[in-house]
Amino acid sequence: FDVVIPSMPGYGFSGKPTQTGWDPIRIAKAWTVLMKRLGYNRFVAQGGDWGALITEQMALMAPPELIAIHTNMPATIPPEIVKA
């Protein structure tokens, strides 16, 4: 198998975006397009920290090529914390 590790726009090896609006939803869409352009017709996504938000968005979009996700930082918050 291959491992593809994209950087979030403006972080790691990625340059700073010239436009605003690079939220987790837009990045998730971009990463799905990236995987398709690289020729993958089946792939999984993994994310932790901010990458977990992007991975979860990819799962919600459910592109047919995405067969599974793994996250080590699920976005669940106890109700008493949400109220605070």
C-alpha positions in Angstrom: 0.0 0.0 0.0 1.0 3.6 -0.4 0.9 6.4 2.2 -0.1 9.8 1.1 0.4 12.5 3.7 -1.0 15.9 2.5 -0.3 19.0 4.6 -3.1 21.4 5.5 -2.9 24.6 3.5 -0.5 26.9 5.2 1.1 24.2 7.4 3.9 21.7 7.0 5.1 21.7 3.4 2.1 23.6 2.0 2.3 27.2 1.1 0.0 29.8 2.6 -3.3 30.0 0.7 -3.9 33.1 -1.4 -7.6 32.9 -0.6 -9.6 32.7 2.7 -12.1 29.9 3.4 -9.8 26.9 3.8 -12.0 25.3 6.5 -12.1 21.6 7.2 -14.9 21.1 4.6 -12.9 22.7 1.8 -9.8 20.8 2.7 -11.7 17.5 2.9 -13.0 18.2 -0.7 -9.5 19.1 -1.8 -7.9 16.0 -0.4 -10.6 13.8 -2.0 -9.8 15.5 -5.4 -6.1 15.0 -4.7 -6.5 11.3 -4.1 -8.5 10.9 -7.3 -5.9 12.9 -9.3 -3.2 10.6 -8.0 -5.2 7.7 -9.4 -6.5 6.1 -6.3 -10.0 4.6 -6.8 -10.0 3.2 -3.2 -8.4 4.9 -0.2 -8.7 5.3 3.6 -8.2 8.5 5.6 -6.7 9.0 9.0 -6.5 12.1 11.1 -5.6 13.4 14.5 -5.8 16.9 16.0 -7.0 19.2 13.3 -6.7 16.4 10.8 -9.4 14.6 12.6 -11.9 17.3 11.7 -10.9 16.9 8.0 -11.1 13.2 8.1 -14.6 13.4 9.7 -15.7 15.8 7.0 -14.4 13.3 4.3 -16.5 10.6 6.0 -19.6 12.8 6.0 -19.2 13.6 2.3 -18.8 9.8 1.7 -17.1 9.8 -1.6 -17.4 6.3 -3.1 -13.6 6.0 -3.2 -13.3 6.4 0.6 -13.7 3.0 2.1 -12.8 3.7 5.8 -11.6 6.3 8.2 -9.6 6.3 11.4 -9.4 9.2 13.8 -7.5 9.4 17.1 -9.2 12.6 18.2 -13.0 12.2 17.7 -15.0 15.4 17.9 -17.2 14.5 20.7 -17.8 16.9 23.6 -19.6 16.1 26.8 -22.9 18.0 27.1 -21.8 19.8 30.3 -18.7 21.2 28.5 -20.9 22.4 25.5 -23.1 24.3 28.0 -20.1 26.1 29.4 
